[in-house]
Amino acid sequence: GNNLAPSSKRAVGMALLISCGNMGGIMGSNIYLSREAPVYRTGFACSFAMCVLAVLMAFALRKGYERENKRREALLREKTEEEIRAGYGEQELLDIGDRSPFFKYTL
């Protein structure tokens, strides 16, 4: 939630996150097949694959945030804050939220 701005974008992001979390309950009731008891190969394989995918996506997102933070830091080293702000209005900086050159992603 900290990496989404403004609040409208944060609200949609949190709703999507909760929706994805709730899909686990739906999947769990359909991938653990009773005919595979007690081993449940399909269920455990799907669960393991989703966990691995989630870890990989978290690393990719972290690298993406680090890259974007470095790009924004380089911009701030090249130009002064006043020069950057001159290209935007105050309301425009608030409206663009996490696309603002002053926004820093948390890792």
VMD Tcl script that draws the C-alpha trace (Angstrom):
set ca {
  {0.00 0.00 0.00}
  {2.88 2.41 0.63}
  {4.03 2.17 -2.97}
  {0.72 3.26 -4.45}
  {-0.31 6.89 -4.58}
  {-2.68 8.76 -4.64}
  {-5.28 7.26 -2.32}
  {-7.63 6.24 -5.16}
  {-4.88 4.11 -6.72}
  {-4.04 2.69 -3.28}
  {-7.68 1.69 -2.73}
  {-7.86 -0.19 -6.03}
  {-4.50 -1.86 -5.37}
  {-5.56 -3.04 -1.93}
  {-8.85 -4.39 -3.33}
  {-6.94 -6.36 -5.97}
  {-4.56 -7.71 -3.34}
  {-7.44 -8.91 -1.15}
  {-9.15 -10.46 -4.20}
  {-6.02 -12.42 -5.09}
  {-5.70 -13.59 -1.49}
  {-9.28 -14.82 -1.49}
  {-8.63 -16.86 -4.63}
  {-6.50 -19.14 -2.46}
  {-9.62 -20.43 -0.73}
  {-11.32 -21.10 -4.04}
  {-8.28 -22.88 -5.45}
  {-7.71 -24.87 -2.28}
  {-11.14 -26.43 -2.42}
  {-10.66 -27.48 -6.05}
  {-7.03 -28.59 -6.38}
  {-6.83 -30.95 -3.40}
  {-8.60 -33.84 -5.07}
  {-10.10 -36.50 -2.81}
  {-9.05 -39.30 -5.20}
  {-5.38 -38.35 -4.56}
  {-5.65 -38.73 -0.76}
  {-3.47 -38.83 1.30}
  {-0.69 -37.55 -1.00}
  {-2.55 -34.77 -2.89}
  {0.12 -34.39 -5.58}
  {-1.89 -31.89 -7.63}
  {-2.76 -29.73 -4.64}
  {0.74 -29.59 -3.20}
  {2.34 -29.09 -6.62}
  {0.04 -26.17 -7.39}
  {0.59 -24.66 -3.95}
  {4.36 -25.01 -4.26}
  {4.35 -23.49 -7.76}
  {2.31 -20.52 -6.56}
  {4.69 -19.96 -3.62}
  {7.74 -20.04 -5.91}
  {6.04 -17.68 -8.35}
  {5.16 -15.28 -5.52}
  {8.78 -15.22 -4.28}
  {10.08 -14.59 -7.81}
  {7.56 -11.81 -8.36}
  {8.53 -10.20 -5.05}
  {12.21 -10.17 -6.08}
  {11.34 -8.75 -9.52}
  {9.19 -6.03 -7.96}
  {11.94 -5.14 -5.51}
  {14.50 -4.85 -8.32}
  {12.09 -2.71 -10.32}
  {11.55 -0.38 -7.37}
  {15.30 -0.14 -6.74}
  {15.91 0.73 -10.41}
  {13.19 3.39 -10.41}
  {14.47 4.91 -7.14}
  {17.99 5.11 -8.61}
  {16.65 6.77 -11.76}
  {14.81 9.37 -9.70}
  {17.86 9.97 -7.48}
  {19.95 10.56 -10.61}
  {17.39 13.11 -11.82}
  {17.59 14.90 -8.47}
  {21.39 14.99 -8.73}
  {21.21 16.48 -12.24}
  {18.63 19.15 -11.48}
  {17.68 21.07 -8.40}
  {14.34 20.51 -6.75}
  {13.22 23.98 -7.85}
  {14.03 23.20 -11.51}
  {12.00 20.02 -11.38}
  {9.08 21.66 -9.58}
  {9.05 24.41 -12.24}
  {7.84 21.81 -14.75}
  {4.85 20.88 -12.60}
  {2.12 22.66 -10.70}
  {1.57 21.80 -7.03}
  {-1.76 20.12 -7.77}
  {-0.24 18.22 -10.69}
  {2.46 16.78 -8.40}
  {-0.27 15.59 -6.03}
  {-2.33 14.15 -8.88}
  {0.48 12.11 -10.45}
  {1.14 10.40 -7.11}
  {3.74 7.65 -7.43}
  {4.84 8.92 -10.85}
  {6.16 12.08 -9.21}
  {9.94 12.52 -9.49}
  {9.99 13.06 -5.70}
  {8.13 9.83 -4.81}
  {10.35 7.08 -3.37}
  {9.27 3.46 -3.42}
  {9.74 1.59 -0.13}
  {11.58 -1.71 -0.26}
}
mol new
graphics top color blue
foreach p $ca { graphics top sphere $p radius 0.5 }
foreach p [lrange $ca 0 end-1] q [lrange $ca 1 end] { graphics top cylinder $p $q radius 0.2 }
display resetview
